[in-house]
């Protein structure tokens, strides 16, 4: 199942220290946080989703907006995410200034004990001179790298002294997304016991999951979503445990 895809984990541990507990099985039940001894003391879960189909100058994409909206729907209905702490940018909203502005908003509002998931679905590009990867905002010119959003710009906000979240998970469904953290190695697999998860959760982490390495990825969809996002959504929908590891998804 998509074994040719590249997934990069920028954390000491292989498991997703950014773990979101399942909300109660019945959506009508509202879980009450328990911070007593032995429990994980979590902050707020934040979500930032970006989806771009209708580019001004780049080829139109089929499923990027639906991918972002579908992920938001699953996370807010089945996991401990809510609309109040969700930031969304779609199509014409997802300009370079718009994306950078929302990252700055998160830097000013996310607290040190919070967790943040960022999801980007759209075009990606690697500069042939600098070899630096970029996200492509909606208004970007095809031959103007200055109008792109470089991985360096995004990563500057992921630092612990920028967006101060304890845990950040970035998921990028775009071409050449593997360049984002290519200087880091995949960490070895670790047995995910409850005690290990509790210990790991206490330590800050930054992690990325990408749909492609240093090569283009197909825009062909599957049931209204990209192939990458389809399997991500399937794992989130069928998960019955109080945690979900990246290795469970792909």
DRENNUTOR-905785 format. One line per 2 residues: number of its first residue (from 1); their letters; for each residue x, z, y of N, C-alpha, C. Coordinates in Angstrom, 2 decimals, padded with zeros to 5 digits. Layout:
NUM) a) X Z Y X Z Y X Z Y | ...
This chain:
1) xx) 000.84 000.00 -001.18 000.00 000.00 000.00 000.89 000.00 001.24 | 001.05 -001.14 001.84 001.83 -001.27 003.06 003.23 -000.66 002.95
3) xx) 003.85 -000.80 001.76 005.15 -000.19 001.57 006.23 -000.85 002.40 | 005.94 -002.07 002.89 006.95 -002.76 003.69 006.99 -002.27 005.13
5) xx) 006.01 -001.47 005.51 005.98 -000.96 006.87 007.07 000.09 007.08 | 007.46 000.26 008.30 008.48 001.24 008.63 007.84 002.41 009.34
7) xx) 008.11 003.63 008.86 007.57 004.82 009.48 008.72 005.74 009.82 | 008.82 006.14 011.06 009.95 006.89 011.55 009.49 008.28 011.95
9) xx) 010.17 009.30 011.48 009.78 010.67 011.75 010.87 011.37 012.53 | 010.60 011.63 013.81 011.57 012.30 014.67 011.29 013.80 014.65
11) xx) 011.56 014.43 013.52 011.44 015.87 013.41 012.42 016.34 012.36 | 012.75 017.62 012.39 013.65 018.17 011.40 012.99 018.13 010.03
13) xx) 011.71 018.36 009.99 010.97 018.39 008.74 010.23 017.08 008.55 | 010.06 016.66 007.29 009.32 015.43 007.04 007.84 015.65 007.33
15) xx) 007.32 016.82 007.01 005.89 017.01 007.15 005.49 017.02 008.61 | 004.27 016.69 008.86 003.77 016.64 010.23 003.54 018.05 010.72
17) xx) 004.48 018.54 011.49 004.31 019.86 012.07 003.14 019.82 013.05 | 002.90 018.63 013.61 001.68 018.45 014.39 000.55 018.33 013.38
19) xx) -000.10 019.44 013.08 -001.15 019.48 012.07 -002.43 019.93 012.74 | -003.48 019.21 012.49 -004.76 019.61 013.04 -005.65 020.05 011.90
21) xx) -006.19 021.25 012.00 -007.07 021.75 010.95 -008.38 020.98 010.98 | -008.94 020.77 009.81 -010.25 020.15 009.73 -011.29 021.05 010.37
23) xx) -012.20 020.47 011.10 -013.33 021.26 011.56 -014.18 021.56 010.34 | -015.18 022.41 010.51 -016.02 022.78 009.38 -016.62 021.53 008.76
25) xx) -016.84 021.57 007.45 -017.34 020.40 006.73 -018.65 019.91 007.33 | -019.50 020.82 007.76 -020.74 020.44 008.42 -020.48 020.36 009.92
27) xx) -020.79 019.23 010.52 -020.46 019.04 011.93 -021.21 020.01 012.83 | -022.31 020.58 012.33 -023.08 021.51 013.15 -022.42 022.87 013.23
29) xx) -021.40 023.12 012.40 -020.71 024.40 012.40 -019.51 024.31 013.32 | -019.43 025.20 014.27 -018.31 025.21 015.21 -017.30 026.24 014.76
31) xx) -016.07 025.84 014.41 -015.07 026.79 013.94 -014.60 027.71 015.07 | -014.37 028.96 014.74 -013.86 029.93 015.70 -012.39 030.17 015.40
33) xx) -011.48 029.94 016.37 -010.05 030.14 016.11 -009.77 031.56 015.66 | -008.91 031.70 014.67 -008.52 033.00 014.15 -007.04 033.17 014.37
35) xx) -006.67 034.11 015.20 -005.27 034.31 015.54 -004.71 035.58 014.94 | -005.36 036.08 013.89 -004.88 037.29 013.25 -003.64 037.00 012.45
37) xx) -002.98 038.06 011.96 -001.73 037.90 011.22 -001.91 036.95 010.06 | -000.96 036.08 009.87 -001.01 035.14 008.76 -001.64 033.82 009.12
39) xx) -002.30 033.74 010.28 -002.93 032.51 010.72 -002.03 031.78 011.71 | -002.22 030.46 011.79 -001.46 029.67 012.76 -002.12 029.80 014.12
41) xx) -001.38 030.25 015.10 -001.90 030.41 016.45 -001.73 029.09 017.20 | -002.78 028.28 017.21 -002.71 026.96 017.80 -003.23 026.98 019.23
43) xx) -002.70 026.07 020.03 -003.24 025.85 021.35 -004.30 024.77 021.27 | -004.47 024.04 022.36 -005.46 022.97 022.43 -004.87 021.67 021.89
45) xx) -005.71 020.88 021.23 -005.31 019.54 020.78 -005.70 018.51 021.83 | -004.73 017.76 022.32 -004.95 016.69 023.28 -004.80 015.34 022.59
47) xx) -005.55 014.35 023.09 -005.49 012.99 022.55 -005.40 011.99 023.70 | -004.45 011.06 023.61 -004.30 009.98 024.59 -004.32 008.67 023.83
49) xx) -005.37 007.86 024.00 -005.49 006.59 023.28 -005.45 005.43 024.26 | -004.71 004.39 023.87 -004.57 003.17 024.67 -004.86 001.97 023.77
51) xx) -005.78 001.12 024.17 -006.09 -000.08 023.39 -006.27 -001.27 024.31 | -005.56 -002.36 024.03 -005.63 -003.54 024.90 -005.87 -004.79 024.05
53) xx) -007.01 -005.44 024.28 -007.32 -006.73 023.67 -007.14 -007.88 024.67 | -007.73 -007.72 025.84 -007.84 -008.80 026.81 -006.70 -008.76 027.83
55) xx) -005.59 -009.35 027.45 -004.43 -009.42 028.34 -004.61 -010.50 029.40 | -003.99 -010.28 030.55 -004.04 -011.28 031.61 -003.17 -012.50 031.29
57) xx) -002.02 -012.28 030.66 -001.06 -013.36 030.44 -000.58 -013.48 028.99 | -000.80 -012.47 028.18 -000.38 -012.49 026.79 -001.55 -012.88 025.90
59) xx) -001.29 -013.34 024.67 -002.38 -013.72 023.77 -003.38 -012.57 023.56 | -004.64 -012.94 023.46 -005.71 -011.97 023.22 -005.55 -011.36 021.83
61) xx) -005.77 -010.06 021.72 -005.75 -009.39 020.43 -007.18 -009.13 019.95 | -007.35 -008.94 018.65 -008.68 -008.83 018.07 -009.20 -007.39 017.96
63) xx) -008.33 -006.47 017.59 -008.84 -005.16 017.16 -008.25 -003.96 017.87 | -007.39 -004.16 018.85 -006.67 -003.03 019.46 -007.61 -002.01 020.09
65) xx) -008.60 -002.47 020.85 -009.53 -001.55 021.50 -010.35 -000.79 020.45 | -010.84 -001.51 019.46 -011.62 -000.85 018.41 -010.77 000.14 017.62
67) xx) -009.49 -000.19 017.42 -008.59 000.73 016.73 -008.51 002.06 017.49 | -008.31 001.98 018.79 -008.18 003.20 019.61 -009.49 003.99 019.63
69) xx) -010.60 003.29 019.80 -011.90 003.97 019.85 -012.27 004.57 018.49 | -011.93 003.87 017.42 -012.23 004.38 016.08 -011.44 005.64 015.77
71) xx) -010.17 005.66 016.19 -009.36 006.85 015.96 -009.93 008.04 016.74 | -010.29 007.80 017.99 -010.89 008.88 018.78 -012.15 009.41 018.10
73) xx) -012.99 008.53 017.60 -014.24 008.94 016.96 -013.99 009.82 015.75 | -013.03 009.44 014.92 -012.73 010.23 013.73 -012.16 011.60 014.11
75) xx) -011.25 011.62 015.05 -010.59 012.88 015.41 -011.54 013.85 016.10 | -012.47 013.34 016.93 -013.39 014.23 017.62 -014.56 014.66 016.74
77) xx) -014.84 013.91 015.68 -015.96 014.27 014.80 -015.54 015.10 013.60 | -014.31 014.90 013.12 -013.88 015.59 011.91 -012.75 016.60 012.13
79) xx) -012.07 016.49 013.23 -010.92 017.36 013.49 -011.10 018.10 014.82 | -010.19 018.98 015.12 -010.34 019.85 016.29 -009.86 019.18 017.59
81) xx) -010.48 018.04 017.88 -010.28 017.35 019.15 -011.62 017.29 019.86 | -011.61 017.18 021.19 -012.86 017.07 021.93 -012.70 016.10 023.09
83) xx) -013.84 015.70 023.66 -013.83 014.73 024.75 -013.13 015.26 025.99 | -013.25 016.55 026.23 -012.67 017.15 027.43 -011.15 017.01 027.48
85) xx) -010.53 017.01 026.31 -009.07 016.92 026.25 -008.62 015.58 025.68 | -009.45 014.55 025.89 -009.12 013.19 025.46 -008.95 012.30 026.69
87) xx) -007.88 011.54 026.71 -007.59 010.59 027.79 -007.63 009.19 027.19 | -008.37 008.27 027.82 -008.55 006.92 027.26 -008.24 005.85 028.29
89) xx) -007.58 004.78 027.84 -007.35 003.59 028.66 -007.61 002.36 027.80 | -008.52 001.49 028.25 -008.85 000.28 027.50 -008.76 -000.95 028.41
91) xx) -008.19 -002.02 027.87 -008.12 -003.31 028.55 -007.66 -003.18 030.00 | -008.48 -003.54 030.98 -008.03 -003.61 032.38 -007.56 -002.27 032.93
93) xx) -007.97 -001.16 032.29 -007.53 000.16 032.75 -006.06 000.42 032.39 | -005.60 -000.26 031.34 -004.27 000.04 030.77 -003.16 -000.74 031.47
95) xx) -003.07 -000.58 032.77 -001.97 -001.17 033.54 -000.73 -000.30 033.36 | 000.40 -000.83 033.82 001.62 -000.03 033.75 001.46 001.26 034.56
97) xx) 000.91 001.11 035.75 000.69 002.27 036.61 -000.31 003.23 035.98 | -001.34 002.66 035.34 -002.36 003.50 034.71 -001.81 004.33 033.57
99) xx) -001.00 003.70 032.71 -000.42 004.42 031.58 000.54 005.50 032.06 | 001.41 005.16 032.99 002.36 006.14 033.51 001.64 007.28 034.23
101) xx) 000.56 006.93 034.91 -000.22 007.95 035.61 -000.84 008.96 034.66 | -001.34 008.48 033.52 -001.94 009.39 032.54 -000.87 010.24 031.85
103) xx) 000.30 009.68 031.62 001.39 010.49 031.07 001.76 011.61 032.04 | 001.75 011.29 033.32 002.06 012.32 034.32 000.94 013.36 034.38
105) xx) -000.30 012.91 034.21 -001.43 013.84 034.16 -001.26 014.82 033.01 | -000.87 014.30 031.85 -000.66 015.16 030.69 000.49 016.13 030.93
107) xx) 001.53 015.66 031.60 002.67 016.54 031.90 002.24 017.71 032.78 | 001.22 017.50 033.60 000.75 018.54 034.50 -000.32 019.44 033.90
109) xx) -000.92 019.03 032.77 -002.04 019.78 032.22 -001.82 020.33 030.81 | -001.00 019.69 030.01 -000.77 020.17 028.64 000.09 021.43 028.69
111) xx) -000.31 022.44 027.95 000.39 023.73 027.96 001.38 023.84 026.80 | 002.33 024.77 026.91 003.41 024.87 025.91 002.96 025.10 024.48
113) xx) 001.79 025.69 024.26 001.34 025.93 022.89 000.38 024.85 022.39 | 000.15 023.82 023.21 -000.77 022.74 022.85 -000.07 021.70 021.98
115) xx) -000.89 020.82 021.39 -000.40 019.67 020.63 -000.98 018.40 021.24 | -000.24 017.32 021.16 -000.66 016.05 021.76 -000.44 014.91 020.78
117) xx) -001.48 014.09 020.61 -001.35 012.84 019.85 -001.52 011.68 020.83 | -000.58 010.74 020.79 -000.65 009.53 021.61 -000.78 008.33 020.67
119) xx) -001.77 007.48 020.92 -001.97 006.28 020.09 -001.98 005.06 021.00 | -001.11 004.09 020.68 -001.05 002.84 021.44 -001.32 001.67 020.51
121) xx) -002.27 000.81 020.88 -002.53 -000.42 020.15 -002.52 -001.57 021.16 | -001.57 -002.47 020.99 -001.42 -003.59 021.91 -000.16 -004.36 021.59
123) xx) 000.23 -005.25 022.48 001.45 -006.03 022.28 002.69 -005.16 022.48 | 003.74 -005.49 021.73 005.04 -004.87 021.90 006.10 -005.95 022.02
125) xx) 007.24 -005.60 022.59 008.29 -006.60 022.82 009.65 -005.92 022.87 | 010.66 -006.58 022.32 012.03 -006.10 022.42 012.81 -007.06 023.32
127) xx) 013.40 -006.53 024.37 014.19 -007.35 025.29 015.41 -007.90 024.57 | 015.62 -009.21 024.63 016.70 -009.85 023.90 018.08 -009.54 024.48
129) xx) 018.13 -009.08 025.71 019.42 -008.73 026.32 019.76 -007.26 026.11 | 018.83 -006.39 026.45 019.09 -004.94 026.35 018.77 -004.37 024.98
131) xx) 017.96 -005.13 024.19 017.51 -004.68 022.86 016.62 -003.45 022.94 | 016.03 -003.22 024.08 015.13 -002.08 024.28 013.70 -002.52 024.03
133) xx) 012.94 -001.70 023.32 011.55 -002.00 023.04 010.64 -001.65 024.20 | 009.50 -002.32 024.27 008.55 -002.10 025.36 007.11 -002.15 024.84
135) xx) 006.24 -001.39 025.48 004.81 -001.62 025.40 004.47 -002.66 026.47 | 003.42 -003.44 026.23 003.02 -004.47 027.19 001.70 -004.07 027.84
137) xx) 001.73 -003.61 029.09 000.49 -003.30 029.82 -000.36 -004.55 030.02 | -001.59 -004.37 030.40 -002.55 -005.47 030.44 -002.15 -006.56 031.43
139) xx) -001.50 -006.20 032.54 -001.20 -007.18 033.59 000.19 -007.79 033.48 | 000.96 -007.41 032.48 002.36 -007.84 032.38 002.49 -009.36 032.28
141) xx) 003.47 -009.89 033.00 003.81 -011.31 032.88 004.60 -011.52 031.59 | 004.50 -012.70 031.01 005.17 -012.95 029.73 006.69 -012.98 029.86
143) xx) 007.19 -013.34 031.02 008.64 -013.46 031.20 009.17 -012.52 032.28 | 008.49 -011.41 032.48 008.91 -010.44 033.49 009.05 -009.07 032.85
145) xx) 010.26 -008.77 032.37 010.47 -007.49 031.69 010.26 -006.31 032.63 | 010.37 -006.54 033.92 010.15 -005.45 034.88 008.71 -004.98 034.88
147) xx) 007.80 -005.83 034.39 006.39 -005.45 034.35 006.00 -004.78 033.04 | 006.94 -004.68 032.10 006.68 -004.02 030.83 006.87 -002.51 030.98
149) xx) 006.49 -001.77 029.96 006.70 -000.32 029.94 007.70 000.00 028.83 | 008.91 000.34 029.21 009.97 000.51 028.22 009.80 001.80 027.42
151) xx) 010.35 001.78 026.21 010.34 002.98 025.39 011.05 004.14 026.07 | 012.07 003.82 026.87 012.78 004.86 027.61 011.83 005.59 028.57
153) xx) 010.96 004.81 029.23 010.00 005.41 030.17 009.04 006.35 029.44 | 008.55 005.90 028.29 007.61 006.72 027.52 008.31 007.96 026.98
155) xx) 009.50 007.76 026.40 010.23 008.89 025.81 010.61 009.94 026.84 | 010.79 009.53 028.08 011.15 010.50 029.11 010.06 011.54 029.30
157) xx) 008.81 011.16 029.00 007.70 012.11 029.11 007.52 012.95 027.85 | 008.12 012.53 026.75 007.96 013.26 025.50 008.93 014.43 025.38
159) xx) 009.87 014.52 026.31 010.81 015.63 026.28 010.08 016.95 026.48 | 010.63 018.00 025.90 009.98 019.31 025.92 009.84 019.85 027.33
161) xx) 010.68 019.39 028.26 010.59 019.86 029.64 009.77 018.92 030.52 | 009.16 017.89 029.93 008.27 016.98 030.66 006.83 017.31 030.26
163) xx) 006.31 016.65 029.22 005.06 017.11 028.62 005.42 018.30 027.74 | 004.96 019.46 028.09 005.46 020.70 027.50 004.78 021.08 026.19
165) xx) 004.06 020.18 025.56 003.39 020.47 024.29 004.40 020.92 023.24 | 003.96 021.84 022.39 004.83 022.26 021.30 005.05 021.11 020.33
167) xx) 003.98 020.35 020.05 004.08 019.24 019.10 003.51 017.97 019.72 | 004.22 016.86 019.58 003.73 015.56 020.01 003.88 014.57 018.86
169) xx) 002.80 013.90 018.54 002.81 012.82 017.55 002.46 011.53 018.27 | 003.35 010.56 018.24 003.10 009.25 018.82 002.88 008.24 017.70
171) xx) 001.78 007.51 017.76 001.47 006.46 016.80 001.38 005.14 017.56 | 002.22 004.18 017.19 002.25 002.91 017.90 001.94 001.77 016.93
173) xx) 000.82 001.10 017.16 000.42 -000.04 016.33 000.69 -001.31 017.14 | 001.95 -001.74 017.11 002.36 -002.90 017.90 003.60 -003.53 017.28
175) xx) 003.90 -004.74 017.70 005.11 -005.40 017.23 006.35 -004.65 017.73 | 007.37 -004.64 016.89 008.68 -004.06 017.24 008.61 -002.57 017.58
177) xx) 007.56 -001.89 017.10 007.40 -000.47 017.45 008.49 000.40 016.84 | 009.14 -000.09 015.79 010.18 000.71 015.14 011.39 000.98 016.01
179) xx) 011.53 000.25 017.12 012.66 000.48 018.02 012.52 001.80 018.76 | 011.31 002.34 018.76 011.04 003.52 019.58 012.00 004.66 019.30
181) xx) 012.19 004.99 018.02 013.09 006.08 017.66 014.11 005.61 016.65 | 014.63 004.41 016.81 015.45 003.84 015.76 016.80 004.54 015.60
183) xx) 017.19 005.36 016.58 018.47 006.06 016.46 018.36 007.30 015.58 | 017.15 007.61 015.14 016.96 008.79 014.31 016.69 008.38 012.87
185) xx) 017.10 009.22 011.94 016.91 008.92 010.53 015.61 009.53 010.03 | 015.03 008.92 009.00 013.91 009.54 008.32 014.38 010.83 007.68
187) xx) 013.61 011.88 007.81 013.96 013.15 007.20 013.52 013.15 005.74 | 014.20 013.90 004.87 013.83 013.94 003.46 012.49 014.62 003.25
189) xx) 011.82 014.24 002.19 010.52 014.83 001.88 010.68 016.30 001.56 | 009.66 017.08 001.94 009.68 018.51 001.71 008.36 018.93 001.09
191) xx) 008.39 019.89 000.17 007.18 020.40 -000.44 006.33 021.10 000.62 | 005.10 020.65 000.79 004.25 021.17 001.86 003.43 022.35 001.36
193) xx) 004.03 023.51 001.31 003.30 024.72 000.96 002.70 025.32 002.23 | 001.69 026.16 002.07 001.05 026.78 003.23 002.04 027.62 004.03
195) xx) 002.88 028.37 003.33 003.85 029.21 004.03 004.86 028.37 004.80 | 005.26 027.23 004.20 006.22 026.36 004.89 005.60 025.75 006.13
197) xx) 004.33 025.35 006.03 003.64 024.76 007.17 003.53 025.75 008.32 | 003.22 027.00 007.99 003.11 028.03 009.03 004.44 028.23 009.75
199) xx) 005.53 028.24 008.97 006.85 028.42 009.57 007.22 027.21 010.42 | 006.96 026.01 009.89 007.32 024.79 010.61 006.52 024.63 011.89
201) xx) 005.26 025.07 011.86 004.39 024.90 013.02 004.89 025.68 014.23 | 005.64 026.73 013.97 006.13 027.57 015.07 007.25 026.89 015.86
203) xx) 007.86 025.84 015.27 008.99 025.17 015.91 008.53 023.90 016.62 | 009.01 023.62 017.83 008.63 022.40 018.55 009.00 021.15 017.76
205) xx) 008.21 020.09 017.91 008.50 018.85 017.19 008.08 017.64 018.01 | 008.75 016.53 017.76 008.38 015.23 018.31 008.46 014.24 017.16
207) xx) 007.38 013.52 016.89 007.32 012.64 015.74 006.68 011.32 016.12 | 007.11 010.24 015.48 006.51 008.93 015.71 006.20 008.26 014.39
209) xx) 005.05 007.60 014.33 004.67 006.74 013.20 004.41 005.36 013.79 | 005.06 004.35 013.26 004.92 003.01 013.82 004.47 002.01 012.76
211) xx) 003.78 000.97 013.22 003.26 -000.04 012.29 004.28 -001.08 011.91 | 005.32 -001.24 012.72 006.33 -002.25 012.44 007.71 -001.73 012.71
213) xx) 008.71 -002.31 012.09 010.08 -001.92 012.34 010.60 -002.66 013.55 | 011.56 -003.54 013.33 012.09 -004.35 014.42 011.64 -005.79 014.28
215) xx) 010.42 -005.95 013.74 009.89 -007.28 013.51 008.44 -007.34 013.97 | 007.88 -008.56 014.14 006.48 -008.67 014.53 005.56 -008.16 013.43
217) xx) 004.36 -007.73 013.82 003.35 -007.35 012.84 002.13 -008.23 013.05 | 001.37 -008.43 012.00 000.21 -009.32 012.05 -000.94 -008.68 012.81
219) xx) -001.70 -009.52 013.52 -002.90 -009.06 014.21 -004.14 -009.23 013.35 | -003.94 -009.69 012.10 -005.07 -009.87 011.20 -005.78 -008.55 010.97
221) xx) -007.10 -008.55 011.08 -007.86 -007.32 010.95 -008.41 -007.10 009.56 | -008.93 -005.90 009.36 -009.57 -005.53 008.10 -010.72 -004.60 008.44
223) xx) -011.95 -005.10 008.28 -013.16 -004.34 008.60 -013.16 -003.87 010.06 | -012.72 -004.75 010.95 -012.77 -004.45 012.37 -011.58 -003.72 012.93
225) xx) -010.62 -003.39 012.08 -009.42 -002.69 012.52 -008.19 -003.41 012.02 | -007.04 -003.15 012.65 -005.79 -003.67 012.10 -005.56 -003.05 010.73
227) xx) -004.75 -003.68 009.92 -004.49 -003.14 008.58 -003.87 -001.75 008.68 | -002.94 -001.59 009.60 -002.28 -000.30 009.79 -003.29 000.79 010.14
229) xx) -004.14 000.52 011.15 -005.10 001.53 011.58 -006.18 001.76 010.54 | -006.53 000.73 009.78 -007.54 000.90 008.73 -007.11 001.98 007.74
231) xx) -005.85 001.92 007.29 -005.39 002.91 006.33 -005.21 004.28 006.98 | -004.85 004.31 008.25 -004.77 005.58 008.97 -006.15 006.22 009.03
233) xx) -007.16 005.45 009.40 -008.53 005.96 009.50 -009.06 006.40 008.14 | -008.76 005.62 007.11 -009.22 005.96 005.77 -008.67 007.32 005.34
235) xx) -007.39 007.54 005.60 -006.78 008.83 005.24 -007.43 009.97 006.00 | -007.70 009.77 007.27 -008.31 010.82 008.09 -009.75 011.10 007.65
237) xx) -010.48 010.06 007.25 -011.87 010.23 006.84 -012.01 010.90 005.48 | -011.08 010.62 004.58 -011.20 011.12 003.21 -010.44 012.42 002.97
239) xx) -009.66 012.85 003.93 -008.89 014.08 003.77 -009.81 015.29 003.65 | -009.57 016.14 002.66 -010.38 017.34 002.46 -009.56 018.61 002.56
241) xx) -008.28 018.47 002.85 -007.41 019.64 002.97 -007.34 020.11 004.42 | -006.85 021.33 004.67 -006.74 021.83 006.04 -005.56 021.24 006.80
243) xx) -004.84 020.30 006.19 -003.74 019.63 006.87 -003.59 018.24 006.29 | -002.88 017.39 007.01 -002.66 016.01 006.57 -001.24 015.63 006.92
245) xx) -000.49 015.15 005.91 000.90 014.77 006.11 001.01 013.26 006.28 | 002.02 012.79 007.02 002.23 011.34 007.14 002.36 010.65 005.79
247) xx) 002.97 011.32 004.83 003.16 010.72 003.50 001.84 010.55 002.77 | 000.78 011.24 003.23 -000.53 011.09 002.61 -001.25 009.84 003.12
249) xx) -000.77 009.29 004.23 -001.49 008.20 004.89 -001.06 006.85 004.35 | 000.27 006.64 004.18 000.78 005.33 003.80 001.66 005.45 002.57
